[in-house]
């Protein structure tokens, strides 16, 4: 495993929010490619044993170069994608070498930086790919609007057709570099400091019962932004020991009610139609919103609010604290926000609790770059207030401090 044979590389893996990372080691016969992504994309790669890489020219804000979109086929018509610009300081020339290689070792990591799968892979590129990359001028990261480029690449892919698929670089995953059914155990003290934590947690890619796995992973993300002692896992009502919420985050200024909504990460779920996945997501969101309402009602019954952690009674004075709801979903679909928005607004209108939904991958991006209560709440309320004003919630792209974000460029015409 790359994380064991080359532990120094883990700094770069953890710094990569999500996407692809090429690696070259002296003495290696093959270049390597890190794919950092969510568990659904990784499982799709494991099941399908293939993915494609599209090289996409762009001309934006005076920068004329090439970006890429990697497509992973959980659904042939609506694959999961990762993309980005080829940037001089961010391994652009190593990317070119990897994309034009005949064989590469590929290592899959999840958002928490855990190495899940590895394969020897075969790539099928063409002379056209070689010419495009050799002729491209790789821009500097300084002043580069990577957000606009990613918007362009994503829109380009949504408009692409069969001819574009035929021209993509084909990647076939030939043989595992290590067993595909690894179970990971985390025994680090720093991972288990929150209230209600076990002493050891474990993780596996394929899971029939996702609940506890997802909740622990959400807590791992939240601990990047909030102190461990502010996080309560599965607090219980004092009178019947039923769960108040999946997670409560209690800071000096605010309380966040967090509900986790996932589904099994199995082949049968990966192979569901996109319409079935959308329907499942909407049902899960409705349930999560109802649970936020129930938690808000319970917390408001007594002053101060009371809940149990094991046999210990915890009291929280809500006076002067903001109360917010967050539903963390397995996935959300851009063309379904007209259905999501009324469900979330209803929580605010009925209980006075501003509530938004984030996919797990979005929460990863938020907590990767937002540190502390104020920064997280600022992004949270930007989404909520935009939704109140426009009538539909946006998806906020959270990027590294100092990133350039200008108005969106013109998008390509649909084909």
C-alpha positions, 0 to 999 in steps of 0.5 A: 500500500502506498500509505505504508511504503511511502508514508511521506506522501500522505502529507500531499494526499491530506492536502488534496481536497478531492481529485487526482494527484500524479506521483513519481518515485525514483526507482519505480517502474511505473508512475502512480496516480492517486484518486481521492474521492467519496466511497460511491465513486471508489466502489464504482471503480471497483465494480466496473474496473474502468474509468475515462479521462477527458482532456478539455481545452478552455479559454477563460479570462485570458488563459488558454490551456487544458483541463481534465474530467475523469468519469467513473461509471456508476451510471453510464449516462450520469457518471460520477466525475472529478476534474481540474485544471493542469497547473504548472505548480500543481504537477501539470507535467506529471499529469501529462506523463501519467495520462500518456503512459501505457501503464500506471499504478492507481491508488484510491483514497477516501476523503479522510485520507484512507487508502482503500484500493489499488490497481495496476492499470492500463491507459489507452491514449492517442496521438491527439492526446499527446499533441494536445498536451505537448502544445498546451501552455500550463498556467501558473496558479498565481491569479488563476480562477480555478473555480471558473475553470472547474465550472466550465469543465463540469458544464462541458461534460454535461453537454458532451456526447458519445463522440466525446466519450469515444475520444477520451483516454480509457483506463482499465483496472487490470489487477489489484495491488493488494486485497480489495476487501480490507477492513480498517481499524482506527485506534488513535486517541485523537480520533476518539475524543468526542462525547459518546466515542468508542475506543476503536472505530473501523471502516470498510468500503462496502457496507450493508448498514451505513448508519454508524459508519457515516456518523463516525465519518461525519464526526471525523470531518466535524473535528477539523472545524470544531473542538472534539469536546463540542461534539456529542454522538447519539445524545439521548432524551432524558425521559425515554433514552430515545435518540435526540439527534445523530450528532449535536455540536454545542459551541459557546455561541451555537448548537448544530443539530446534525442528521446523517442520511446514507444508504448501503454502499453495495453493488445493487445500490450503485447499479440503481437508476438515476431516477431511483437514486433521486427519489431515495435522496428526496425521501431521506432528506424529508426524513432528516428534516423531520428529525431536525424538527423533532430534535429542536422541539425536544431541546426547547422543552426544558430550560436549560435543555437536557440530554443524556450521554450514557448515564451522564446528564448534560445541560445546555442553556440555549438562551443566547445560542443560535440553533441550526439544522444540518442534514448530511446526505449521501448525495444531492442532485443539482436538478432536484433543488427545487424539491429540496428547498421547500422541505428545508424551508419548512423546518425554519417556518415551523420551528424557527431553525435555519436548516440546510442540506450538504452532501458528505463530499460538500461537508468534507470541502467545508471542514477542509477549509473552514476552521471554527464556529464563526467561519462555518456559520458564515458559510452555512448562513450564506447558503441559507440566506441566498435560498431565502432570497432566491427561493432555491438553495445554492451549492456553495463551492468552498475553496482554499484561502486566497483562491481566485473566484470571479463571475462565472464565464460563458458556458458552452452551448448544449449539443 
